Amino acid sequence: MKKGVYSILKARFLVNEDANKNWRFIVFIILIVLAMIANTNRYEQKVFKITELTNEVKELRSEFVDRRSELMKLRMESTVSEKMAGKQIFPSSVPPVKIKVKQEKVKGFWDNVWQ
């Protein structure tokens, strides 16, 4: 047991006759570890980008709500009448009346023939 532990600590498995397959395995493990590190790094970058975009969406949504409330306030009749009072334009005291235009039906060729 003692001899096996000393053998591992002195890394004799890397210099004996069968060291070639041990080195291949070590290089394989190193490549897998590098691939895992690169994958983790890309994953974290995507998570940070998602968080950044989520915050931007929240900001834009709040700005949209603010603009919409401003628009609603500007569209109110009282706001419009206040702004027009400065230009001497006042709201009408008579309510508007809908004008209906009756259009005569244009007679076609066959209508004229059968008369």
C-alpha positions as CSV (number, residue, x, y, z in Angstrom):
1,M,0.0,0.0,0.0
2,K,2.8,2.4,1.0
3,K,4.7,1.6,-2.2
4,G,1.5,2.3,-4.4
5,V,1.0,5.7,-2.8
6,Y,4.6,6.7,-3.3
7,S,4.4,5.5,-6.9
8,I,1.4,7.8,-7.5
9,L,3.0,10.7,-5.7
10,K,6.2,10.4,-7.7
11,A,4.1,10.1,-11.0
12,R,5.9,6.9,-12.1
13,F,2.8,6.0,-14.1
14,L,3.8,8.8,-16.5
15,V,7.3,7.5,-17.2
16,N,7.1,3.7,-17.2
17,E,6.6,1.6,-20.4
18,D,2.8,1.9,-20.5
19,A,3.0,5.7,-20.1
20,N,1.8,6.3,-23.7
21,K,-1.8,5.3,-23.0
22,N,-1.7,7.1,-19.7
23,W,-0.7,10.3,-21.5
24,R,-3.4,9.9,-24.1
25,F,-6.0,9.6,-21.3
26,I,-4.6,12.7,-19.5
27,V,-4.7,14.7,-22.7
28,F,-8.3,13.5,-23.4
29,I,-9.4,14.5,-19.9
30,I,-7.7,18.0,-20.3
31,L,-9.5,18.5,-23.6
32,I,-12.9,17.6,-22.0
33,V,-12.2,20.0,-19.1
34,L,-11.3,22.8,-21.5
35,A,-14.5,22.1,-23.5
36,M,-16.6,22.2,-20.2
37,I,-14.9,25.5,-19.2
38,A,-15.7,27.1,-22.6
39,N,-19.3,25.8,-22.5
40,T,-19.8,27.3,-19.0
41,N,-18.3,30.6,-20.1
42,R,-20.7,30.8,-23.0
43,Y,-23.6,29.9,-20.8
44,E,-22.8,32.6,-18.3
45,Q,-22.5,35.2,-21.1
46,K,-25.9,34.2,-22.4
47,V,-27.4,34.5,-18.9
48,F,-25.9,38.0,-18.5
49,K,-27.3,39.0,-21.9
50,I,-30.7,37.7,-21.0
51,T,-30.7,39.6,-17.8
52,E,-29.6,42.8,-19.6
53,L,-32.3,42.4,-22.2
54,T,-35.0,41.7,-19.5
55,N,-34.0,44.9,-17.7
56,E,-34.2,46.9,-20.9
57,V,-37.6,45.5,-21.7
58,K,-38.8,46.5,-18.2
59,E,-37.5,50.0,-18.8
60,L,-39.1,50.3,-22.2
61,R,-42.4,49.0,-20.9
62,S,-42.4,51.6,-18.1
63,E,-41.6,54.3,-20.6
64,F,-44.4,53.1,-22.8
65,V,-46.9,53.3,-19.9
66,D,-45.7,56.9,-19.0
67,R,-46.0,58.0,-22.6
68,R,-49.5,56.5,-22.9
69,S,-50.7,58.2,-19.8
70,E,-49.3,61.5,-21.1
71,L,-51.1,61.0,-24.4
72,M,-54.4,60.2,-22.5
73,K,-54.0,63.4,-20.6
74,L,-53.3,65.5,-23.7
75,R,-56.4,64.0,-25.5
76,M,-58.8,65.0,-22.8
77,E,-61.3,67.6,-23.8
78,S,-60.4,69.9,-20.9
79,T,-56.7,69.9,-21.9
80,V,-57.5,70.6,-25.6
81,S,-59.9,73.4,-24.7
82,E,-57.3,75.0,-22.4
83,K,-54.7,75.0,-25.2
84,M,-57.2,76.4,-27.7
85,A,-58.4,79.2,-25.4
86,G,-55.0,80.8,-25.9
87,K,-55.7,81.0,-29.6
88,Q,-59.2,82.3,-29.1
89,I,-60.8,79.0,-30.2
90,F,-63.6,77.9,-27.8
91,P,-65.7,74.7,-27.7
92,S,-69.0,74.9,-29.4
93,S,-72.1,75.2,-27.3
94,V,-74.2,73.5,-29.9
95,P,-73.6,69.8,-30.3
96,P,-72.6,68.5,-33.7
97,V,-75.2,67.1,-36.1
98,K,-74.5,64.2,-38.3
99,I,-75.1,65.0,-42.0
100,K,-76.5,62.2,-44.1
101,V,-76.1,62.4,-47.8
102,K,-78.5,60.3,-49.9
103,Q,-76.9,59.2,-53.1
104,E,-79.1,58.5,-56.1
105,K,-78.8,55.1,-57.5
106,V,-77.2,55.3,-60.9
107,K,-79.3,53.4,-63.4
108,G,-77.5,50.9,-65.6
109,F,-78.1,50.0,-69.2
110,W,-80.6,47.3,-68.4
111,D,-82.6,49.5,-66.0
112,N,-83.0,52.0,-68.8
113,V,-84.0,49.4,-71.3
114,W,-86.9,47.9,-69.2
115,Q,-88.5,51.2,-68.4
